[in-house]
Amino acid sequence: MAPAHECRPHIGRVANVSTNEPSTTRSGLPASGPGSPASWSRRIAALLADWVLANIAAVILAGPQVWDVESGLTWLPLACFFGLVWLATAATGASLGQWMVRVRIIRLSGDRVGLVNAAVRTILIVLVIPPLVFDSDRRGLHDLATNTAAVNGPGG
Protein backbone atom coordinates (compact mmCIF):
# COMPACT_ATOMS: atom_id res chain seq x y z
CA MET A 1 0.00 0.00 0.00
CA ALA A 2 1.36 3.42 -0.95
CA PRO A 3 1.91 6.12 1.67
CA ALA A 4 -1.04 8.42 2.26
CA HIS A 5 0.95 11.51 1.25
CA GLU A 6 0.94 10.34 -2.38
CA CYS A 7 -2.77 11.19 -2.60
CA ARG A 8 -2.64 14.52 -0.83
CA PRO A 9 -2.91 17.73 -2.82
CA HIS A 10 0.00 20.10 -3.15
CA ILE A 11 -1.81 23.28 -2.19
CA GLY A 12 0.18 26.41 -2.85
CA ARG A 13 3.15 24.36 -4.00
CA VAL A 14 4.40 22.90 -7.23
CA ALA A 15 2.51 19.76 -8.24
CA ASN A 16 5.49 18.00 -9.78
CA VAL A 17 8.75 19.04 -8.13
CA SER A 18 11.00 17.27 -10.62
CA THR A 19 9.67 19.19 -13.65
CA ASN A 20 8.47 22.28 -11.79
CA GLU A 21 5.10 21.85 -13.51
CA PRO A 22 2.43 23.87 -11.65
CA SER A 23 -0.98 22.49 -10.84
CA THR A 24 -3.71 23.51 -13.25
CA THR A 25 -6.67 23.01 -10.92
CA ARG A 26 -8.33 25.80 -8.95
CA SER A 27 -8.18 23.68 -5.80
CA GLY A 28 -4.42 23.26 -6.01
CA LEU A 29 -4.63 19.58 -6.97
CA PRO A 30 -2.12 18.08 -9.41
CA ALA A 31 -3.35 18.07 -13.00
CA SER A 32 -2.64 14.34 -13.44
CA GLY A 33 -1.50 11.26 -11.59
CA PRO A 34 -2.14 10.42 -7.93
CA GLY A 35 -3.93 13.24 -6.16
CA SER A 36 -5.48 14.68 -9.34
CA PRO A 37 -9.29 14.93 -9.63
CA ALA A 38 -10.83 11.51 -10.27
CA SER A 39 -12.69 10.95 -13.53
CA TRP A 40 -16.48 10.79 -13.73
CA SER A 41 -16.31 7.18 -14.96
CA ARG A 42 -14.40 6.06 -11.85
CA ARG A 43 -16.73 7.97 -9.55
CA ILE A 44 -19.84 6.48 -11.15
CA ALA A 45 -18.32 2.98 -11.07
CA ALA A 46 -17.54 3.45 -7.35
CA LEU A 47 -21.07 4.70 -6.66
CA LEU A 48 -22.62 1.71 -8.44
CA ALA A 49 -20.34 -0.71 -6.58
CA ASP A 50 -21.25 0.91 -3.25
CA TRP A 51 -24.97 0.71 -4.09
CA VAL A 52 -24.69 -3.00 -4.97
CA LEU A 53 -22.77 -3.68 -1.74
CA ALA A 54 -25.38 -1.75 0.27
CA ASN A 55 -28.19 -3.81 -1.28
CA ILE A 56 -26.33 -7.03 -0.52
CA ALA A 57 -25.90 -5.88 3.10
CA ALA A 58 -29.61 -5.01 3.31
CA VAL A 59 -30.62 -8.44 2.00
CA ILE A 60 -28.27 -10.11 4.49
CA LEU A 61 -29.85 -8.10 7.32
CA ALA A 62 -33.53 -8.42 6.37
CA GLY A 63 -33.93 -10.71 3.39
CA PRO A 64 -35.17 -9.95 -0.14
CA GLN A 65 -38.29 -8.20 1.17
CA VAL A 66 -36.17 -5.02 1.43
CA TRP A 67 -37.22 -4.39 -2.18
CA ASP A 68 -40.93 -4.94 -1.50
CA VAL A 69 -42.66 -1.59 -0.96
CA GLU A 70 -45.30 -3.21 1.24
CA SER A 71 -42.66 -4.57 3.64
CA GLY A 72 -41.81 -1.09 4.90
CA LEU A 73 -38.10 -1.90 4.58
CA THR A 74 -37.28 -0.09 1.33
CA TRP A 75 -35.26 2.45 3.35
CA LEU A 76 -32.79 -0.22 4.49
CA PRO A 77 -30.58 -0.31 1.35
CA LEU A 78 -30.17 3.48 1.59
CA ALA A 79 -29.36 3.22 5.31
CA CYS A 80 -26.80 0.51 4.53
CA PHE A 81 -25.34 2.70 1.77
CA PHE A 82 -25.00 5.59 4.21
CA GLY A 83 -23.40 3.42 6.89
CA LEU A 84 -20.97 1.65 4.58
CA VAL A 85 -19.83 4.81 2.75
CA TRP A 86 -19.69 6.97 5.89
CA LEU A 87 -17.67 4.55 8.01
CA ALA A 88 -15.31 3.45 5.24
CA THR A 89 -14.61 7.05 4.19
CA ALA A 90 -14.02 8.14 7.78
CA ALA A 91 -11.75 5.19 8.53
CA THR A 92 -9.81 4.81 5.29
CA GLY A 93 -10.42 7.86 3.09
CA ALA A 94 -12.53 5.93 0.57
CA SER A 95 -15.67 3.84 0.35
CA LEU A 96 -15.35 0.18 -0.65
CA GLY A 97 -16.38 1.05 -4.22
CA GLN A 98 -13.85 3.86 -4.34
CA TRP A 99 -11.11 1.50 -3.12
CA MET A 100 -12.00 -0.87 -5.97
CA VAL A 101 -11.51 1.83 -8.64
CA ARG A 102 -8.58 3.59 -6.91
CA VAL A 103 -10.38 6.78 -5.91
CA ARG A 104 -9.59 8.41 -2.58
CA ILE A 105 -11.29 11.18 -0.63
CA ILE A 106 -8.92 13.78 0.76
CA ARG A 107 -9.33 17.00 2.70
CA LEU A 108 -7.67 19.91 0.97
CA SER A 109 -6.19 20.94 4.32
CA GLY A 110 -4.28 17.64 4.39
CA ASP A 111 -6.16 16.44 7.50
CA ARG A 112 -8.01 13.12 7.69
CA VAL A 113 -11.61 13.21 6.49
CA GLY A 114 -12.84 12.09 9.93
CA LEU A 115 -16.26 10.98 11.21
CA VAL A 116 -18.05 14.33 11.06
CA ASN A 117 -16.90 15.39 7.58
CA ALA A 118 -17.51 11.88 6.24
CA ALA A 119 -21.05 11.94 7.70
CA VAL A 120 -21.87 15.37 6.25
CA ARG A 121 -20.39 14.41 2.88
CA THR A 122 -22.33 11.13 2.77
CA ILE A 123 -25.63 12.75 3.83
CA LEU A 124 -25.25 15.22 0.98
CA ILE A 125 -24.52 12.39 -1.48
CA VAL A 126 -27.66 10.58 -0.31
CA LEU A 127 -29.65 13.75 -1.07
CA VAL A 128 -28.56 13.25 -4.75
CA ILE A 129 -28.58 16.92 -5.88
CA PRO A 130 -25.28 18.09 -4.23
CA PRO A 131 -23.08 15.74 -6.29
CA LEU A 132 -24.80 16.95 -9.47
CA VAL A 133 -23.75 20.57 -8.85
CA PHE A 134 -19.97 20.81 -9.21
CA ASP A 135 -17.08 23.12 -10.06
CA SER A 136 -14.34 22.93 -12.70
CA ASP A 137 -12.29 20.59 -10.46
CA ARG A 138 -15.24 18.14 -10.36
CA ARG A 139 -15.88 18.96 -6.70
CA GLY A 140 -19.60 18.70 -5.93
CA LEU A 141 -21.43 20.65 -3.26
CA HIS A 142 -20.77 17.72 -0.89
CA ASP A 143 -17.02 18.21 -1.43
CA LEU A 144 -17.19 21.99 -1.19
CA ALA A 145 -19.16 21.78 2.09
CA THR A 146 -16.54 19.48 3.66
CA ASN A 147 -13.40 20.84 1.96
CA THR A 148 -12.78 17.45 0.34
CA ALA A 149 -12.01 16.17 -3.13
CA ALA A 150 -12.29 12.80 -4.86
CA VAL A 151 -8.86 12.13 -6.32
CA ASN A 152 -7.00 9.41 -8.14
CA GLY A 153 -5.32 7.10 -5.69
CA PRO A 154 -1.96 5.35 -6.01
CA GLY A 155 -1.73 3.39 -9.23
CA GLY A 156 -4.77 5.24 -10.59
N, C-alpha and C positions, 0 to 999 in steps of 0.2 A: 504494500500500500504506500502511495506517495505521501510525502509530508503535506500537512494542511496548508502551509504557506504557498504551495504551488498554485492553489486555487484562489488566493486572495488578490484583490485588485491592487494596483499600484497607483493609488490616489496621489496626485500632485508630484509624481515621479515619472521617470522614463519607463515605458512598458517593457522594452527589451534593452537591457543595459549593454549587451554586446554590440548592437548595431546603433544604439542611441535613437531608435525609432520611437517617436512619441505615440501615446495612445490616441485613438481617433474617436473615442466615445465620450459623450458629455459627462458620464459618470466617473470617468477616469479608469475605466476597465481597459485591458489590452484589446487591441483590434482583432487578434486571432490567437489560437492556442489555448492552453489552460488558463482559466480566469476570464476569458472573453465571453460576451453574451451568448447563451445557448440558443441554438436554432429553434424555430417553431416546430419543426418535425420531431425533434428530440423531446420537446416539452409536451407535445400532444401524445407521443408514444408513452411518455412517463405517466401522464394523466390517465390514459386508457389502462395501462398496467395497474396503476393504483386503484382504479375503479373496479377492475376485475378482481384484484386481491381483496378489496373491501366486500364485494359480493360473495366471494368464497368464505370470508370470515363470517358474514351474516348468516349464510346457509349453515355453517358449522355451529353457530350459536343457537339458531332457531329453526333450522330446516328450510325446505324450499318454499314454505308458505310466506317467506319474507317478500315474495313478489306478488302475492295475492292481496289485492286492495282490501278485500273483506276481512283479512286477518288482522288488520290494524298494525302490521309490522313493517310496512313499506318504508318507514323512516330508518330502519336498522342499517341497511347498506350505507346510507349517507352518514349515519353516526359512526359506523366502522371506518368509513373513508376518513372522516375527521380525525378519529383517534389514531389510525395508522399513520396518516400524513403528519399530524401534529407531533406525535411522540418521536417518530423517526427523524423528522426535520430538527426537532429540538436536540435530540441525542447525537445525531450524526451529521447534520447539515444537508440531508437529502432524504426524500421519501424512498420507499423500496423501489418504486418505478423509476425514480430519478437515478438511483444507484445503478439500475440495470442499463440505462442509456448514457451513463457517465455525465449526469448533470448534477451540479452542487448548488446549494443555496448559501450565499455568503452575506454578511453585513458589510456595507461599504466602509464602516469604521474599523473593520478588521476583527471586531469582537465576535464571539459565538452567537448564533441566532438566539438560543435560549428558549425557555418554556413560554414566556409571555409573547415575544415576537413571533414565535412559531404558531402560537394559538391565534393571535390576531391575523396573521398572514393566511392561515388555513380557514378561518371563519370567512374572510373576504373571498377566498377561492370558492368556498361552498356557496356563496351568494351569487356566483357566476359572472355578474357584470364587471366587477373590478379587474379581473384578468383580461377582459375584452377592451379595456381602455388603457392604452400604453403609450410610452414615449419612444423616441428614436433609438434608445438602447434596449428596447423590448422589455422595459420594466413596467409592469402593470400597476394599477392603483394599490394592489396588495403589497407590491414591492416598495412602492414609494412611501406607503404608510409605515412600513417597518424598516426602511433604509436597507433593503436587501436587494439582491439580484440573483437570477438563475444563470449560472455560468457553466462553461465547459469544464469538466473535471479532468484529472490526469488521464492521459491516453485518449482524450476526447477531442 
